[in-house]
Amino acid sequence: MSSTTPIHRVPETPAVRQALALAGVFQSASLVDELARTGQVEPRAWETLINATVDTDPESFEAIYGGHPNNLRLGLDTLEALVGRKQANPVVLRYGFSLLLLMNKLRTDQAMMANLGKQLAHVQGQAEHFGATHENVISSLGEAYQATLSTLKTRIVVQGDPSLLQSRMMPERVRACLLGGIRFGLLWHQQGGRRWKLMFQRKALRRALDELS
């Protein structure tokens, strides 16, 4: 993603920040689905997710997603389906909610959190040298996911074209996407997001999406 991307200041409301962080989770879910079915991803959405995962110490909330809500447009569109304003892709929604479940399990496992933090610090060094979306960085992100979240009893089973899923670098790319979803899930929780709110505060999410449209 270009370093010249203008910063688009979002309204300083918890609902809007939660919506943006949640959009990152479901952008991850959408990209996993695209990779598994087609082997391709939308470049802007992919770069936003990977950059956010690699940058463990962003200078601001806006910097996490590259400064403009449209960098999370794929995820925001999925949230429109979540609140019933667009047709939902049930596979993407399943991935997204599974990521939130995994995030909660990770959040309560301090040893795993520390281990993941150490691995991401190493990946950040690689990204500074090679670039965030370089193959070496994606491989390391995939390895970090496999060494931590893949060891939990709750796992995400990815559906798609078996030949694609077994192709070179595809497992690493999928795991890197999933790790990006976890990163945004943790951000969502930090901003006050909770699963029960998705059931009982749909109107607040709709209003936040309207502000970001």
C-alpha positions as CSV (number, residue, x, y, z in Angstrom):
1,M,0.0,0.0,0.0
2,S,1.4,3.4,-0.9
3,S,2.9,5.4,1.9
4,T,1.2,8.5,0.4
5,T,-2.3,7.2,1.1
6,P,-4.1,10.2,2.7
7,I,-5.3,9.8,6.3
8,H,-9.1,10.0,6.4
9,R,-10.0,10.9,9.9
10,V,-13.0,8.8,11.1
11,P,-15.5,10.1,13.7
12,E,-14.1,9.5,17.1
13,T,-16.9,7.2,18.2
14,P,-16.6,3.7,19.7
15,A,-19.2,2.3,17.2
16,V,-17.3,3.5,14.2
17,R,-14.0,2.2,15.4
18,Q,-15.6,-1.1,16.3
19,A,-17.1,-1.3,12.8
20,L,-13.7,-0.7,11.2
21,A,-12.0,-3.3,13.3
22,L,-14.8,-5.8,12.7
23,A,-14.5,-5.0,8.9
24,G,-10.9,-6.1,9.1
25,V,-12.0,-9.5,10.6
26,F,-14.5,-10.0,7.8
27,Q,-12.2,-8.8,5.1
28,S,-9.8,-11.5,6.3
29,A,-12.7,-14.0,6.0
30,S,-13.6,-12.8,2.5
31,L,-10.0,-13.0,1.3
32,V,-9.7,-16.6,2.7
33,D,-12.8,-17.5,0.7
34,E,-11.5,-15.9,-2.5
35,L,-8.1,-17.6,-2.2
36,A,-9.7,-21.0,-1.6
37,R,-12.1,-20.7,-4.5
38,T,-10.1,-18.7,-7.1
39,G,-6.5,-18.5,-5.9
40,Q,-6.7,-14.7,-6.3
41,V,-7.3,-11.8,-4.0
42,E,-8.1,-8.1,-4.5
43,P,-4.7,-6.4,-4.1
44,R,-5.8,-3.4,-2.0
45,A,-7.7,-5.6,0.5
46,W,-4.8,-8.0,0.7
47,E,-2.1,-5.4,1.3
48,T,-4.2,-3.6,3.9
49,L,-4.7,-6.9,5.9
50,I,-1.0,-7.9,5.7
51,N,0.3,-4.4,6.5
52,A,-2.0,-4.3,9.6
53,T,-0.7,-7.7,10.7
54,V,2.9,-6.8,10.3
55,D,2.8,-3.4,11.9
56,T,2.5,-4.3,15.6
57,D,3.0,-0.7,16.8
58,P,1.0,1.7,14.5
59,E,1.2,5.4,15.2
60,S,-2.6,5.8,15.3
61,F,-5.8,3.9,15.0
62,E,-6.2,5.1,11.4
63,A,-2.7,4.0,10.5
64,I,-3.6,0.3,11.2
65,Y,-5.7,0.1,8.1
66,G,-3.7,2.5,5.9
67,G,-5.6,5.8,6.7
68,H,-8.8,5.4,4.6
69,P,-11.9,3.3,5.3
70,N,-12.0,2.2,1.7
71,N,-9.0,0.0,2.4
72,L,-11.4,-2.1,4.4
73,R,-14.3,-1.8,1.8
74,L,-14.4,-5.6,1.2
75,G,-14.9,-6.1,4.9
76,L,-17.4,-3.2,5.3
77,D,-19.5,-4.7,2.4
78,T,-19.6,-8.0,4.3
79,L,-20.8,-6.2,7.4
80,E,-23.6,-4.8,5.3
81,A,-24.7,-8.4,4.7
82,L,-24.3,-9.1,8.5
83,V,-26.9,-6.4,9.3
84,G,-29.2,-7.7,6.5
85,R,-28.7,-5.0,3.9
86,K,-26.9,-7.2,1.4
87,Q,-27.0,-10.9,0.5
88,A,-24.7,-12.8,2.9
89,N,-22.1,-15.3,1.9
90,P,-22.6,-18.0,4.7
91,V,-19.1,-19.3,4.3
92,V,-17.5,-15.9,4.8
93,L,-19.7,-15.2,7.8
94,R,-18.7,-18.6,9.3
95,Y,-15.0,-17.8,8.8
96,G,-15.6,-14.4,10.4
97,F,-17.4,-15.6,13.5
98,S,-14.9,-18.5,13.9
99,L,-12.0,-15.9,13.9
100,L,-13.8,-14.0,16.7
101,L,-14.0,-17.3,18.6
102,L,-10.3,-18.0,18.1
103,M,-9.4,-14.5,19.1
104,N,-11.2,-14.9,22.4
105,K,-9.3,-18.1,23.1
106,L,-6.0,-16.5,22.2
107,R,-6.7,-13.5,24.3
108,T,-7.0,-15.6,27.5
109,D,-3.9,-17.6,26.7
110,Q,-1.0,-15.4,27.9
111,A,1.7,-17.8,26.9
112,M,0.4,-18.1,23.4
113,M,0.0,-14.3,23.2
114,A,3.6,-13.8,24.2
115,N,4.8,-16.5,21.8
116,L,2.9,-14.8,18.9
117,G,4.2,-11.4,19.9
118,K,7.8,-12.7,19.6
119,Q,7.2,-14.2,16.2
120,L,5.5,-11.1,14.9
121,A,8.5,-9.0,16.1
122,H,10.7,-11.2,13.9
123,V,8.3,-10.9,11.0
124,Q,8.3,-7.1,11.3
125,G,12.0,-7.1,10.8
126,Q,11.6,-9.2,7.7
127,A,9.0,-6.9,6.4
128,E,11.2,-3.9,6.8
129,H,13.9,-5.7,4.8
130,F,11.8,-7.4,2.1
131,G,8.4,-5.5,2.1
132,A,5.3,-6.6,3.9
133,T,3.8,-8.7,1.1
134,H,7.1,-10.5,0.2
135,E,6.9,-14.3,0.0
136,N,9.3,-14.7,3.0
137,V,7.1,-12.5,5.1
138,I,3.9,-14.3,4.1
139,S,5.6,-17.6,4.9
140,S,6.6,-16.4,8.4
141,L,3.1,-15.1,9.1
142,G,1.7,-18.5,8.1
143,E,4.2,-20.3,10.3
144,A,3.3,-18.0,13.2
145,Y,-0.4,-18.9,12.8
146,Q,0.4,-22.6,12.5
147,A,2.6,-22.6,15.6
148,T,0.0,-20.8,17.8
149,L,-3.6,-20.7,16.8
150,S,-3.5,-23.9,14.8
151,T,-2.7,-25.8,18.0
152,L,-6.1,-24.8,19.6
153,K,-8.9,-27.3,19.6
154,T,-11.1,-24.9,17.8
155,R,-9.9,-24.7,14.2
156,I,-11.1,-23.1,11.0
157,V,-11.7,-25.6,8.2
158,V,-11.3,-23.8,4.9
159,Q,-13.5,-24.9,2.0
160,G,-12.5,-24.5,-1.6
161,D,-10.7,-26.1,-4.6
162,P,-8.4,-28.8,-3.2
163,S,-5.9,-28.3,-6.0
164,L,-5.7,-24.6,-5.2
165,L,-5.5,-25.1,-1.5
166,Q,-2.5,-27.5,-2.0
167,S,-0.7,-25.2,-4.5
168,R,2.6,-23.5,-3.7
169,M,2.3,-20.8,-1.1
170,M,-1.4,-21.1,-0.8
171,P,-1.5,-22.6,2.7
172,E,0.8,-19.8,3.9
173,R,-1.3,-17.1,2.2
174,V,-4.5,-18.5,3.8
175,R,-2.9,-18.7,7.3
176,A,-1.5,-15.2,6.9
177,C,-5.0,-14.0,6.1
178,L,-6.4,-15.8,9.1
179,L,-3.7,-14.2,11.3
180,G,-4.8,-10.8,9.9
181,G,-8.3,-11.6,11.0
182,I,-7.1,-12.4,14.5
183,R,-5.2,-9.1,14.6
184,F,-8.3,-7.1,13.7
185,G,-10.4,-9.2,16.1
186,L,-8.1,-8.2,19.0
187,L,-8.4,-4.6,17.9
188,W,-12.2,-4.9,17.8
189,H,-12.1,-6.3,21.4
190,Q,-9.8,-3.5,22.5
191,Q,-12.3,-1.0,21.1
192,G,-15.1,-2.5,23.1
193,G,-16.4,-5.0,20.6
194,R,-18.2,-8.0,22.0
195,R,-20.0,-10.9,20.2
196,W,-23.3,-10.3,22.1
197,K,-23.4,-6.7,20.8
198,L,-23.6,-8.1,17.3
199,M,-26.9,-9.7,18.2
200,F,-28.4,-6.9,20.2
201,Q,-26.9,-3.7,18.8
202,R,-27.4,-4.1,15.1
203,K,-28.8,-0.5,14.8
204,A,-25.6,0.9,16.2
205,L,-23.6,-1.0,13.6
206,R,-25.9,0.1,10.8
207,R,-25.4,3.8,11.9
208,A,-21.6,3.3,12.0
209,L,-21.7,1.8,8.5
210,D,-23.7,4.7,7.2
211,E,-21.0,7.1,8.5
212,L,-18.4,5.1,6.7
213,S,-20.3,4.7,3.4
